[in-house]
Amino acid sequence: MTRLNLVLLGILVLCALSVVTSQHRARKLYVELQKQQELAQQIAVEWGQLQLEQSTWATHGRIDKVASGNLKMGVPPPSRVQFIAPESRR
């Protein structure tokens, strides 16, 4: 009978250790999940900021200012403008 008790005790200890190990792993994974969710939130905020910045850089007024000021571009005189008629589709 004592041999059976020792075997059962050994099984009990192994089960207890596996429960502790699985709980520890679950806690580590939960902490990692929280970190990844926080990182995803930061990336989403940065994405919104980049979209706002892109829309600011792409405004017509700014493009016109850069083209005329920095690049010395302007509207060509009417004598230099050519109109090309589109090809007719059959």
PDB file of N, CA, C and O in Angstrom:
ATOM      1  N   MET A   1       0.819  -1.196   0.000  1.00  0.00           N
ATOM      2  CA  MET A   1       0.000   0.000   0.000  1.00  0.00           C
ATOM      3  C   MET A   1       0.864   1.262   0.000  1.00  0.00           C
ATOM      4  O   MET A   1       0.482   2.259  -0.614  1.00  0.00           O
ATOM      5  N   THR A   2       1.996   1.246   0.659  1.00  0.00           N
ATOM      6  CA  THR A   2       2.849   2.422   0.701  1.00  0.00           C
ATOM      7  C   THR A   2       3.475   2.699  -0.664  1.00  0.00           C
ATOM      8  O   THR A   2       3.746   3.848  -1.012  1.00  0.00           O
ATOM      9  N   ARG A   3       3.698   1.649  -1.422  1.00  0.00           N
ATOM     10  CA  ARG A   3       4.261   1.837  -2.763  1.00  0.00           C
ATOM     11  C   ARG A   3       3.258   2.590  -3.648  1.00  0.00           C
ATOM     12  O   ARG A   3       3.635   3.483  -4.408  1.00  0.00           O
ATOM     13  N   LEU A   4       1.977   2.217  -3.539  1.00  0.00           N
ATOM     14  CA  LEU A   4       0.929   2.891  -4.305  1.00  0.00           C
ATOM     15  C   LEU A   4       0.817   4.354  -3.875  1.00  0.00           C
ATOM     16  O   LEU A   4       0.623   5.236  -4.712  1.00  0.00           O
ATOM     17  N   ASN A   5       0.937   4.606  -2.591  1.00  0.00           N
ATOM     18  CA  ASN A   5       0.884   5.986  -2.091  1.00  0.00           C
ATOM     19  C   ASN A   5       2.050   6.818  -2.629  1.00  0.00           C
ATOM     20  O   ASN A   5       1.866   7.985  -2.974  1.00  0.00           O
ATOM     21  N   LEU A   6       3.226   6.237  -2.702  1.00  0.00           N
ATOM     22  CA  LEU A   6       4.386   6.942  -3.236  1.00  0.00           C
ATOM     23  C   LEU A   6       4.194   7.257  -4.730  1.00  0.00           C
ATOM     24  O   LEU A   6       4.539   8.344  -5.194  1.00  0.00           O
ATOM     25  N   VAL A   7       3.650   6.311  -5.455  1.00  0.00           N
ATOM     26  CA  VAL A   7       3.395   6.542  -6.883  1.00  0.00           C
ATOM     27  C   VAL A   7       2.366   7.658  -7.047  1.00  0.00           C
ATOM     28  O   VAL A   7       2.545   8.554  -7.871  1.00  0.00           O
ATOM     29  N   LEU A   8       1.303   7.602  -6.273  1.00  0.00           N
ATOM     30  CA  LEU A   8       0.280   8.641  -6.340  1.00  0.00           C
ATOM     31  C   LEU A   8       0.835  10.002  -5.912  1.00  0.00           C
ATOM     32  O   LEU A   8       0.489  11.028  -6.497  1.00  0.00           O
ATOM     33  N   LEU A   9       1.681  10.007  -4.908  1.00  0.00           N
ATOM     34  CA  LEU A   9       2.317  11.241  -4.473  1.00  0.00           C
ATOM     35  C   LEU A   9       3.196  11.820  -5.574  1.00  0.00           C
ATOM     36  O   LEU A   9       3.201  13.028  -5.808  1.00  0.00           O
ATOM     37  N   GLY A  10       3.927  10.958  -6.236  1.00  0.00           N
ATOM     38  CA  GLY A  10       4.774  11.407  -7.351  1.00  0.00           C
ATOM     39  C   GLY A  10       3.932  11.985  -8.476  1.00  0.00           C
ATOM     40  O   GLY A  10       4.284  13.020  -9.043  1.00  0.00           O
ATOM     41  N   ILE A  11       2.823  11.333  -8.808  1.00  0.00           N
ATOM     42  CA  ILE A  11       1.921  11.839  -9.846  1.00  0.00           C
ATOM     43  C   ILE A  11       1.335  13.175  -9.427  1.00  0.00           C
ATOM     44  O   ILE A  11       1.222  14.090 -10.242  1.00  0.00           O
ATOM     45  N   LEU A  12       0.962  13.291  -8.158  1.00  0.00           N
ATOM     46  CA  LEU A  12       0.399  14.537  -7.642  1.00  0.00           C
ATOM     47  C   LEU A  12       1.407  15.685  -7.753  1.00  0.00           C
ATOM     48  O   LEU A  12       1.049  16.795  -8.148  1.00  0.00           O
ATOM     49  N   VAL A  13       2.666  15.414  -7.405  1.00  0.00           N
ATOM     50  CA  VAL A  13       3.710  16.432  -7.478  1.00  0.00           C
ATOM     51  C   VAL A  13       3.922  16.855  -8.932  1.00  0.00           C
ATOM     52  O   VAL A  13       4.064  18.043  -9.219  1.00  0.00           O
ATOM     53  N   LEU A  14       3.944  15.885  -9.849  1.00  0.00           N
ATOM     54  CA  LEU A  14       4.108  16.210 -11.268  1.00  0.00           C
ATOM     55  C   LEU A  14       2.944  17.047 -11.787  1.00  0.00           C
ATOM     56  O   LEU A  14       3.150  17.994 -12.546  1.00  0.00           O
ATOM     57  N   CYS A  15       1.738  16.706 -11.385  1.00  0.00           N
ATOM     58  CA  CYS A  15       0.569  17.485 -11.795  1.00  0.00           C
ATOM     59  C   CYS A  15       0.635  18.904 -11.236  1.00  0.00           C
ATOM     60  O   CYS A  15       0.328  19.867 -11.938  1.00  0.00           O
ATOM     61  N   ALA A  16       1.027  19.028  -9.999  1.00  0.00           N
ATOM     62  CA  ALA A  16       1.127  20.350  -9.383  1.00  0.00           C
ATOM     63  C   ALA A  16       2.185  21.192 -10.101  1.00  0.00           C
ATOM     64  O   ALA A  16       1.964  22.375 -10.358  1.00  0.00           O
ATOM     65  N   LEU A  17       3.316  20.596 -10.421  1.00  0.00           N
ATOM     66  CA  LEU A  17       4.357  21.320 -11.146  1.00  0.00           C
ATOM     67  C   LEU A  17       3.899  21.728 -12.543  1.00  0.00           C
ATOM     68  O   LEU A  17       4.223  22.818 -13.013  1.00  0.00           O
ATOM     69  N   SER A  18       3.152  20.859 -13.199  1.00  0.00           N
ATOM     70  CA  SER A  18       2.679  21.218 -14.539  1.00  0.00           C
ATOM     71  C   SER A  18       1.654  22.351 -14.477  1.00  0.00           C
ATOM     72  O   SER A  18       1.614  23.197 -15.369  1.00  0.00           O
ATOM     73  N   VAL A  19       0.824  22.371 -13.424  1.00  0.00           N
ATOM     74  CA  VAL A  19      -0.137  23.466 -13.262  1.00  0.00           C
ATOM     75  C   VAL A  19       0.603  24.786 -13.032  1.00  0.00           C
ATOM     76  O   VAL A  19       0.258  25.806 -13.629  1.00  0.00           O
ATOM     77  N   VAL A  20       1.604  24.766 -12.179  1.00  0.00           N
ATOM     78  CA  VAL A  20       2.377  25.972 -11.895  1.00  0.00           C
ATOM     79  C   VAL A  20       3.088  26.443 -13.162  1.00  0.00           C
ATOM     80  O   VAL A  20       3.103  27.637 -13.462  1.00  0.00           O
ATOM     81  N   THR A  21       3.666  25.519 -13.890  1.00  0.00           N
ATOM     82  CA  THR A  21       4.370  25.873 -15.126  1.00  0.00           C
ATOM     83  C   THR A  21       3.413  26.472 -16.155  1.00  0.00           C
ATOM     84  O   THR A  21       3.734  27.478 -16.788  1.00  0.00           O
ATOM     85  N   SER A  22       2.258  25.872 -16.321  1.00  0.00           N
ATOM     86  CA  SER A  22       1.302  26.393 -17.314  1.00  0.00           C
ATOM     87  C   SER A  22       0.755  27.754 -16.888  1.00  0.00           C
ATOM     88  O   SER A  22       0.537  28.613 -17.743  1.00  0.00           O
ATOM     89  N   GLN A  23       0.532  27.973 -15.619  1.00  0.00           N
ATOM     90  CA  GLN A  23       0.076  29.287 -15.156  1.00  0.00           C
ATOM     91  C   GLN A  23       1.153  30.349 -15.382  1.00  0.00           C
ATOM     92  O   GLN A  23       0.857  31.473 -15.788  1.00  0.00           O
ATOM     93  N   HIS A  24       2.398  29.980 -15.116  1.00  0.00           N
ATOM     94  CA  HIS A  24       3.500  30.916 -15.342  1.00  0.00           C
ATOM     95  C   HIS A  24       3.599  31.268 -16.822  1.00  0.00           C
ATOM     96  O   HIS A  24       3.779  32.435 -17.171  1.00  0.00           O
ATOM     97  N   ARG A  25       3.484  30.275 -17.689  1.00  0.00           N
ATOM     98  CA  ARG A  25       3.538  30.524 -19.132  1.00  0.00           C
ATOM     99  C   ARG A  25       2.365  31.392 -19.580  1.00  0.00           C
ATOM    100  O   ARG A  25       2.533  32.283 -20.413  1.00  0.00           O
ATOM    101  N   ALA A  26       1.183  31.135 -19.031  1.00  0.00           N
ATOM    102  CA  ALA A  26       0.013  31.936 -19.387  1.00  0.00           C
ATOM    103  C   ALA A  26       0.200  33.393 -18.960  1.00  0.00           C
ATOM    104  O   ALA A  26      -0.180  34.304 -19.696  1.00  0.00           O
ATOM    105  N   ARG A  27       0.773  33.619 -17.795  1.00  0.00           N
ATOM    106  CA  ARG A  27       1.018  34.991 -17.338  1.00  0.00           C
ATOM    107  C   ARG A  27       2.046  35.691 -18.227  1.00  0.00           C
ATOM    108  O   ARG A  27       1.884  36.866 -18.559  1.00  0.00           O
ATOM    109  N   LYS A  28       3.096  34.976 -18.610  1.00  0.00           N
ATOM    110  CA  LYS A  28       4.100  35.571 -19.493  1.00  0.00           C
ATOM    111  C   LYS A  28       3.483  35.922 -20.844  1.00  0.00           C
ATOM    112  O   LYS A  28       3.767  36.985 -21.397  1.00  0.00           O
ATOM    113  N   LEU A  29       2.648  35.046 -21.374  1.00  0.00           N
ATOM    114  CA  LEU A  29       2.004  35.317 -22.656  1.00  0.00           C
ATOM    115  C   LEU A  29       1.030  36.490 -22.554  1.00  0.00           C
ATOM    116  O   LEU A  29       0.905  37.273 -23.496  1.00  0.00           O
ATOM    117  N   TYR A  30       0.347  36.615 -21.428  1.00  0.00           N
ATOM    118  CA  TYR A  30      -0.573  37.732 -21.238  1.00  0.00           C
ATOM    119  C   TYR A  30       0.185  39.052 -21.188  1.00  0.00           C
ATOM    120  O   TYR A  30      -0.260  40.048 -21.759  1.00  0.00           O
ATOM    121  N   VAL A  31       1.326  39.064 -20.509  1.00  0.00           N
ATOM    122  CA  VAL A  31       2.152  40.277 -20.448  1.00  0.00           C
ATOM    123  C   VAL A  31       2.633  40.634 -21.857  1.00  0.00           C
ATOM    124  O   VAL A  31       2.623  41.803 -22.241  1.00  0.00           O
ATOM    125  N   GLU A  32       3.050  39.630 -22.618  1.00  0.00           N
ATOM    126  CA  GLU A  32       3.492  39.879 -23.990  1.00  0.00           C
ATOM    127  C   GLU A  32       2.338  40.403 -24.848  1.00  0.00           C
ATOM    128  O   GLU A  32       2.535  41.283 -25.686  1.00  0.00           O
ATOM    129  N   LEU A  33       1.151  39.869 -24.642  1.00  0.00           N
ATOM    130  CA  LEU A  33      -0.030  40.345 -25.366  1.00  0.00           C
ATOM    131  C   LEU A  33      -0.298  41.815 -25.047  1.00  0.00           C
ATOM    132  O   LEU A  33      -0.600  42.597 -25.949  1.00  0.00           O
ATOM    133  N   GLN A  34      -0.192  42.191 -23.798  1.00  0.00           N
ATOM    134  CA  GLN A  34      -0.406  43.576 -23.402  1.00  0.00           C
ATOM    135  C   GLN A  34       0.623  44.498 -24.068  1.00  0.00           C
ATOM    136  O   GLN A  34       0.280  45.588 -24.526  1.00  0.00           O
ATOM    137  N   LYS A  35       1.875  44.057 -24.118  1.00  0.00           N
ATOM    138  CA  LYS A  35       2.918  44.862 -24.763  1.00  0.00           C
ATOM    139  C   LYS A  35       2.621  45.037 -26.245  1.00  0.00           C
ATOM    140  O   LYS A  35       2.773  46.132 -26.787  1.00  0.00           O
ATOM    141  N   GLN A  36       2.200  43.965 -26.900  1.00  0.00           N
ATOM    142  CA  GLN A  36       1.919  44.042 -28.334  1.00  0.00           C
ATOM    143  C   GLN A  36       0.692  44.917 -28.619  1.00  0.00           C
ATOM    144  O   GLN A  36       0.659  45.629 -29.623  1.00  0.00           O
ATOM    145  N   GLN A  37      -0.298  44.867 -27.754  1.00  0.00           N
ATOM    146  CA  GLN A  37      -1.472  45.725 -27.934  1.00  0.00           C
ATOM    147  C   GLN A  37      -1.101  47.193 -27.747  1.00  0.00           C
ATOM    148  O   GLN A  37      -1.603  48.056 -28.468  1.00  0.00           O
ATOM    149  N   GLU A  38      -0.235  47.477 -26.795  1.00  0.00           N
ATOM    150  CA  GLU A  38       0.230  48.851 -26.586  1.00  0.00           C
ATOM    151  C   GLU A  38       1.027  49.331 -27.788  1.00  0.00           C
ATOM    152  O   GLU A  38       0.883  50.477 -28.215  1.00  0.00           O
ATOM    153  N   LEU A  39       1.868  48.460 -28.333  1.00  0.00           N
ATOM    154  CA  LEU A  39       2.636  48.805 -29.525  1.00  0.00           C
ATOM    155  C   LEU A  39       1.708  49.056 -30.711  1.00  0.00           C
ATOM    156  O   LEU A  39       1.929  49.989 -31.483  1.00  0.00           O
ATOM    157  N   ALA A  40       0.671  48.233 -30.861  1.00  0.00           N
ATOM    158  CA  ALA A  40      -0.292  48.426 -31.949  1.00  0.00           C
ATOM    159  C   ALA A  40      -1.007  49.770 -31.804  1.00  0.00           C
ATOM    160  O   ALA A  40      -1.263  50.451 -32.797  1.00  0.00           O
ATOM    161  N   GLN A  41      -1.326  50.145 -30.576  1.00  0.00           N
ATOM    162  CA  GLN A  41      -1.973  51.440 -30.336  1.00  0.00           C
ATOM    163  C   GLN A  41      -1.040  52.583 -30.709  1.00  0.00           C
ATOM    164  O   GLN A  41      -1.464  53.557 -31.331  1.00  0.00           O
ATOM    165  N   GLN A  42       0.231  52.468 -30.330  1.00  0.00           N
ATOM    166  CA  GLN A  42       1.206  53.507 -30.675  1.00  0.00           C
ATOM    167  C   GLN A  42       1.370  53.617 -32.193  1.00  0.00           C
ATOM    168  O   GLN A  42       1.476  54.719 -32.731  1.00  0.00           O
ATOM    169  N   ILE A  43       1.390  52.485 -32.871  1.00  0.00           N
ATOM    170  CA  ILE A  43       1.527  52.492 -34.326  1.00  0.00           C
ATOM    171  C   ILE A  43       0.296  53.120 -34.969  1.00  0.00           C
ATOM    172  O   ILE A  43       0.418  53.858 -35.947  1.00  0.00           O
ATOM    173  N   ALA A  44      -0.880  52.838 -34.433  1.00  0.00           N
ATOM    174  CA  ALA A  44      -2.105  53.437 -34.973  1.00  0.00           C
ATOM    175  C   ALA A  44      -2.091  54.957 -34.804  1.00  0.00           C
ATOM    176  O   ALA A  44      -2.510  55.684 -35.704  1.00  0.00           O
ATOM    177  N   VAL A  45      -1.616  55.435 -33.663  1.00  0.00           N
ATOM    178  CA  VAL A  45      -1.519  56.883 -33.439  1.00  0.00           C
ATOM    179  C   VAL A  45      -0.516  57.489 -34.414  1.00  0.00           C
ATOM    180  O   VAL A  45      -0.778  58.534 -35.010  1.00  0.00           O
ATOM    181  N   GLU A  46       0.626  56.836 -34.574  1.00  0.00           N
ATOM    182  CA  GLU A  46       1.643  57.341 -35.502  1.00  0.00           C
ATOM    183  C   GLU A  46       1.114  57.341 -36.939  1.00  0.00           C
ATOM    184  O   GLU A  46       1.402  58.264 -37.700  1.00  0.00           O
ATOM    185  N   TRP A  47       0.350  56.323 -37.315  1.00  0.00           N
ATOM    186  CA  TRP A  47      -0.238  56.261 -38.649  1.00  0.00           C
ATOM    187  C   TRP A  47      -1.187  57.449 -38.878  1.00  0.00           C
ATOM    188  O   TRP A  47      -1.176  58.061 -39.946  1.00  0.00           O
ATOM    189  N   GLY A  48      -1.987  57.760 -37.890  1.00  0.00           N
ATOM    190  CA  GLY A  48      -2.883  58.910 -37.996  1.00  0.00           C
ATOM    191  C   GLY A  48      -2.115  60.210 -38.149  1.00  0.00           C
ATOM    192  O   GLY A  48      -2.501  61.076 -38.934  1.00  0.00           O
ATOM    193  N   GLN A  49      -1.035  60.347 -37.404  1.00  0.00           N
ATOM    194  CA  GLN A  49      -0.219  61.550 -37.503  1.00  0.00           C
ATOM    195  C   GLN A  49       0.434  61.661 -38.879  1.00  0.00           C
ATOM    196  O   GLN A  49       0.524  62.749 -39.447  1.00  0.00           O
ATOM    197  N   LEU A  50       0.886  60.524 -39.407  1.00  0.00           N
ATOM    198  CA  LEU A  50       1.510  60.542 -40.732  1.00  0.00           C
ATOM    199  C   LEU A  50       0.499  60.874 -41.824  1.00  0.00           C
ATOM    200  O   LEU A  50       0.827  61.577 -42.781  1.00  0.00           O
ATOM    201  N   GLN A  51      -0.720  60.376 -41.689  1.00  0.00           N
ATOM    202  CA  GLN A  51      -1.753  60.717 -42.666  1.00  0.00           C
ATOM    203  C   GLN A  51      -2.068  62.211 -42.625  1.00  0.00           C
ATOM    204  O   GLN A  51      -2.237  62.845 -43.666  1.00  0.00           O
ATOM    205  N   LEU A  52      -2.143  62.764 -41.427  1.00  0.00           N
ATOM    206  CA  LEU A  52      -2.383  64.200 -41.280  1.00  0.00           C
ATOM    207  C   LEU A  52      -1.232  65.001 -41.890  1.00  0.00           C
ATOM    208  O   LEU A  52      -1.457  65.989 -42.589  1.00  0.00           O
ATOM    209  N   GLU A  53      -0.020  64.575 -41.626  1.00  0.00           N
ATOM    210  CA  GLU A  53       1.144  65.261 -42.183  1.00  0.00           C
ATOM    211  C   GLU A  53       1.146  65.175 -43.707  1.00  0.00           C
ATOM    212  O   GLU A  53       1.455  66.155 -44.385  1.00  0.00           O
ATOM    213  N   GLN A  54       0.806  64.017 -44.240  1.00  0.00           N
ATOM    214  CA  GLN A  54       0.759  63.863 -45.691  1.00  0.00           C
ATOM    215  C   GLN A  54      -0.294  64.781 -46.314  1.00  0.00           C
ATOM    216  O   GLN A  54      -0.053  65.401 -47.350  1.00  0.00           O
ATOM    217  N   SER A  55      -1.444  64.860 -45.682  1.00  0.00           N
ATOM    218  CA  SER A  55      -2.481  65.734 -46.234  1.00  0.00           C
ATOM    219  C   SER A  55      -2.060  67.206 -46.153  1.00  0.00           C
ATOM    220  O   SER A  55      -2.438  68.005 -47.009  1.00  0.00           O
ATOM    221  N   THR A  56      -1.291  67.560 -45.142  1.00  0.00           N
ATOM    222  CA  THR A  56      -0.798  68.934 -45.023  1.00  0.00           C
ATOM    223  C   THR A  56       0.214  69.240 -46.123  1.00  0.00           C
ATOM    224  O   THR A  56       0.159  70.305 -46.737  1.00  0.00           O
ATOM    225  N   TRP A  57       1.132  68.318 -46.372  1.00  0.00           N
ATOM    226  CA  TRP A  57       2.152  68.529 -47.392  1.00  0.00           C
ATOM    227  C   TRP A  57       1.558  68.543 -48.798  1.00  0.00           C
ATOM    228  O   TRP A  57       2.138  69.138 -49.706  1.00  0.00           O
ATOM    229  N   ALA A  58       0.421  67.902 -48.986  1.00  0.00           N
ATOM    230  CA  ALA A  58      -0.143  67.755 -50.324  1.00  0.00           C
ATOM    231  C   ALA A  58      -1.227  68.779 -50.646  1.00  0.00           C
ATOM    232  O   ALA A  58      -1.924  68.624 -51.648  1.00  0.00           O
ATOM    233  N   THR A  59      -1.391  69.807 -49.837  1.00  0.00           N
ATOM    234  CA  THR A  59      -2.417  70.808 -50.138  1.00  0.00           C
ATOM    235  C   THR A  59      -2.030  71.580 -51.396  1.00  0.00           C
ATOM    236  O   THR A  59      -0.849  71.783 -51.679  1.00  0.00           O
ATOM    237  N   HIS A  60      -3.041  72.003 -52.138  1.00  0.00           N
ATOM    238  CA  HIS A  60      -2.798  72.707 -53.399  1.00  0.00           C
ATOM    239  C   HIS A  60      -2.025  74.008 -53.181  1.00  0.00           C
ATOM    240  O   HIS A  60      -1.151  74.362 -53.972  1.00  0.00           O
ATOM    241  N   GLY A  61      -2.351  74.700 -52.119  1.00  0.00           N
ATOM    242  CA  GLY A  61      -1.665  75.955 -51.842  1.00  0.00           C
ATOM    243  C   GLY A  61      -0.180  75.763 -51.617  1.00  0.00           C
ATOM    244  O   GLY A  61       0.634  76.543 -52.110  1.00  0.00           O
ATOM    245  N   ARG A  62       0.175  74.730 -50.877  1.00  0.00           N
ATOM    246  CA  ARG A  62       1.586  74.464 -50.600  1.00  0.00           C
ATOM    247  C   ARG A  62       2.316  74.027 -51.858  1.00  0.00           C
ATOM    248  O   ARG A  62       3.437  74.466 -52.114  1.00  0.00           O
ATOM    249  N   ILE A  63       1.687  73.166 -52.641  1.00  0.00           N
ATOM    250  CA  ILE A  63       2.314  72.721 -53.884  1.00  0.00           C
ATOM    251  C   ILE A  63       2.530  73.906 -54.819  1.00  0.00           C
ATOM    252  O   ILE A  63       3.587  74.023 -55.439  1.00  0.00           O
ATOM    253  N   ASP A  64       1.533  74.785 -54.924  1.00  0.00           N
ATOM    254  CA  ASP A  64       1.662  75.977 -55.766  1.00  0.00           C
ATOM    255  C   ASP A  64       2.785  76.880 -55.263  1.00  0.00           C
ATOM    256  O   ASP A  64       3.553  77.418 -56.060  1.00  0.00           O
ATOM    257  N   LYS A  65       2.884  77.047 -53.961  1.00  0.00           N
ATOM    258  CA  LYS A  65       3.921  77.896 -53.368  1.00  0.00           C
ATOM    259  C   LYS A  65       5.307  77.328 -53.652  1.00  0.00           C
ATOM    260  O   LYS A  65       6.214  78.071 -54.029  1.00  0.00           O
ATOM    261  N   VAL A  66       5.482  76.020 -53.477  1.00  0.00           N
ATOM    262  CA  VAL A  66       6.788  75.394 -53.722  1.00  0.00           C
ATOM    263  C   VAL A  66       7.124  75.459 -55.211  1.00  0.00           C
ATOM    264  O   VAL A  66       8.263  75.741 -55.583  1.00  0.00           O
ATOM    265  N   ALA A  67       6.123  75.197 -56.064  1.00  0.00           N
ATOM    266  CA  ALA A  67       6.381  75.210 -57.508  1.00  0.00           C
ATOM    267  C   ALA A  67       6.782  76.599 -57.989  1.00  0.00           C
ATOM    268  O   ALA A  67       7.716  76.735 -58.779  1.00  0.00           O
ATOM    269  N   SER A  68       6.092  77.617 -57.526  1.00  0.00           N
ATOM    270  CA  SER A  68       6.401  78.965 -58.000  1.00  0.00           C
ATOM    271  C   SER A  68       7.603  79.556 -57.286  1.00  0.00           C
ATOM    272  O   SER A  68       8.389  80.271 -57.909  1.00  0.00           O
ATOM    273  N   GLY A  69       7.770  79.283 -56.009  1.00  0.00           N
ATOM    274  CA  GLY A  69       8.862  79.881 -55.240  1.00  0.00           C
ATOM    275  C   GLY A  69      10.172  79.145 -55.400  1.00  0.00           C
ATOM    276  O   GLY A  69      11.146  79.724 -55.883  1.00  0.00           O
ATOM    277  N   ASN A  70      10.224  77.909 -55.017  1.00  0.00           N
ATOM    278  CA  ASN A  70      11.480  77.149 -55.023  1.00  0.00           C
ATOM    279  C   ASN A  70      11.873  76.683 -56.422  1.00  0.00           C
ATOM    280  O   ASN A  70      13.049  76.725 -56.783  1.00  0.00           O
ATOM    281  N   LEU A  71      10.898  76.242 -57.204  1.00  0.00           N
ATOM    282  CA  LEU A  71      11.207  75.655 -58.501  1.00  0.00           C
ATOM    283  C   LEU A  71      11.077  76.645 -59.657  1.00  0.00           C
ATOM    284  O   LEU A  71      11.364  76.305 -60.805  1.00  0.00           O
ATOM    285  N   LYS A  72      10.646  77.868 -59.353  1.00  0.00           N
ATOM    286  CA  LYS A  72      10.488  78.918 -60.362  1.00  0.00           C
ATOM    287  C   LYS A  72       9.595  78.461 -61.523  1.00  0.00           C
ATOM    288  O   LYS A  72       9.881  78.734 -62.689  1.00  0.00           O
ATOM    289  N   MET A  73       8.529  77.772 -61.185  1.00  0.00           N
ATOM    290  CA  MET A  73       7.580  77.316 -62.192  1.00  0.00           C
ATOM    291  C   MET A  73       6.408  78.284 -62.246  1.00  0.00           C
ATOM    292  O   MET A  73       6.117  78.973 -61.268  1.00  0.00           O
ATOM    293  N   GLY A  74       5.747  78.333 -63.376  1.00  0.00           N
ATOM    294  CA  GLY A  74       4.596  79.205 -63.517  1.00  0.00           C
ATOM    295  C   GLY A  74       3.695  78.699 -64.628  1.00  0.00           C
ATOM    296  O   GLY A  74       4.015  77.729 -65.315  1.00  0.00           O
ATOM    297  N   VAL A  75       2.581  79.361 -64.790  1.00  0.00           N
ATOM    298  CA  VAL A  75       1.639  78.994 -65.845  1.00  0.00           C
ATOM    299  C   VAL A  75       2.219  79.505 -67.170  1.00  0.00           C
ATOM    300  O   VAL A  75       2.615  80.666 -67.264  1.00  0.00           O
ATOM    301  N   PRO A  76       2.271  78.647 -68.183  1.00  0.00           N
ATOM    302  CA  PRO A  76       2.839  79.093 -69.459  1.00  0.00           C
ATOM    303  C   PRO A  76       1.910  80.096 -70.141  1.00  0.00           C
ATOM    304  O   PRO A  76       0.704  80.100 -69.891  1.00  0.00           O
ATOM    305  N   PRO A  77       2.467  80.939 -70.995  1.00  0.00           N
ATOM    306  CA  PRO A  77       1.616  81.897 -71.720  1.00  0.00           C
ATOM    307  C   PRO A  77       0.715  81.147 -72.702  1.00  0.00           C
ATOM    308  O   PRO A  77       1.051  80.048 -73.145  1.00  0.00           O
ATOM    309  N   PRO A  78      -0.433  81.745 -73.042  1.00  0.00           N
ATOM    310  CA  PRO A  78      -1.372  81.062 -73.933  1.00  0.00           C
ATOM    311  C   PRO A  78      -0.758  80.643 -75.267  1.00  0.00           C
ATOM    312  O   PRO A  78      -1.211  79.668 -75.866  1.00  0.00           O
ATOM    313  N   SER A  79       0.244  81.344 -75.737  1.00  0.00           N
ATOM    314  CA  SER A  79       0.860  80.978 -77.015  1.00  0.00           C
ATOM    315  C   SER A  79       1.628  79.655 -76.930  1.00  0.00           C
ATOM    316  O   SER A  79       1.892  79.022 -77.953  1.00  0.00           O
ATOM    317  N   ARG A  80       1.977  79.249 -75.734  1.00  0.00           N
ATOM    318  CA  ARG A  80       2.743  78.002 -75.553  1.00  0.00           C
ATOM    319  C   ARG A  80       1.856  76.817 -75.195  1.00  0.00           C
ATOM    320  O   ARG A  80       2.347  75.696 -75.064  1.00  0.00           O
ATOM    321  N   VAL A  81       0.575  77.045 -75.037  1.00  0.00           N
ATOM    322  CA  VAL A  81      -0.350  75.973 -74.648  1.00  0.00           C
ATOM    323  C   VAL A  81      -0.879  75.292 -75.902  1.00  0.00           C
ATOM    324  O   VAL A  81      -1.315  75.963 -76.837  1.00  0.00           O
ATOM    325  N   GLN A  82      -0.844  73.981 -75.925  1.00  0.00           N
ATOM    326  CA  GLN A  82      -1.371  73.202 -77.052  1.00  0.00           C
ATOM    327  C   GLN A  82      -2.442  72.262 -76.525  1.00  0.00           C
ATOM    328  O   GLN A  82      -2.267  71.637 -75.479  1.00  0.00           O
ATOM    329  N   PHE A  83      -3.537  72.164 -77.239  1.00  0.00           N
ATOM    330  CA  PHE A  83      -4.602  71.237 -76.876  1.00  0.00           C
ATOM    331  C   PHE A  83      -4.553  70.057 -77.830  1.00  0.00           C
ATOM    332  O   PHE A  83      -4.439  70.243 -79.042  1.00  0.00           O
ATOM    333  N   ILE A  84      -4.634  68.881 -77.314  1.00  0.00           N
ATOM    334  CA  ILE A  84      -4.609  67.663 -78.118  1.00  0.00           C
ATOM    335  C   ILE A  84      -5.961  66.989 -77.962  1.00  0.00           C
ATOM    336  O   ILE A  84      -6.398  66.691 -76.851  1.00  0.00           O
ATOM    337  N   ALA A  85      -6.608  66.756 -79.076  1.00  0.00           N
ATOM    338  CA  ALA A  85      -7.925  66.110 -79.049  1.00  0.00           C
ATOM    339  C   ALA A  85      -7.754  64.625 -78.787  1.00  0.00           C
ATOM    340  O   ALA A  85      -6.842  64.001 -79.329  1.00  0.00           O
ATOM    341  N   PRO A  86      -8.615  64.056 -77.966  1.00  0.00           N
ATOM    342  CA  PRO A  86      -8.516  62.606 -77.700  1.00  0.00           C
ATOM    343  C   PRO A  86      -8.914  61.819 -78.937  1.00  0.00           C
ATOM    344  O   PRO A  86      -9.703  62.269 -79.767  1.00  0.00           O
ATOM    345  N   GLU A  87      -8.350  60.649 -79.027  1.00  0.00           N
ATOM    346  CA  GLU A  87      -8.684  59.767 -80.139  1.00  0.00           C
ATOM    347  C   GLU A  87     -10.134  59.288 -79.979  1.00  0.00           C
ATOM    348  O   GLU A  87     -10.608  59.052 -78.868  1.00  0.00           O
ATOM    349  N   SER A  88     -10.809  59.153 -81.098  1.00  0.00           N
ATOM    350  CA  SER A  88     -12.199  58.672 -81.017  1.00  0.00           C
ATOM    351  C   SER A  88     -12.186  57.154 -80.877  1.00  0.00           C
ATOM    352  O   SER A  88     -11.381  56.465 -81.504  1.00  0.00           O
ATOM    353  N   ARG A  89     -13.058  56.665 -80.074  1.00  0.00           N
ATOM    354  CA  ARG A  89     -13.162  55.218 -79.838  1.00  0.00           C
ATOM    355  C   ARG A  89     -14.177  54.616 -80.801  1.00  0.00           C
ATOM    356  O   ARG A  89     -15.200  55.232 -81.098  1.00  0.00           O
ATOM    357  N   ARG A  90     -13.905  53.467 -81.264  1.00  0.00           N
ATOM    358  CA  ARG A  90     -14.829  52.801 -82.186  1.00  0.00           C
ATOM    359  C   ARG A  90     -15.707  51.830 -81.467  1.00  0.00           C
ATOM    360  O   ARG A  90     -16.547  51.180 -82.089  1.00  0.00           O
TER     361      ARG A  90
END
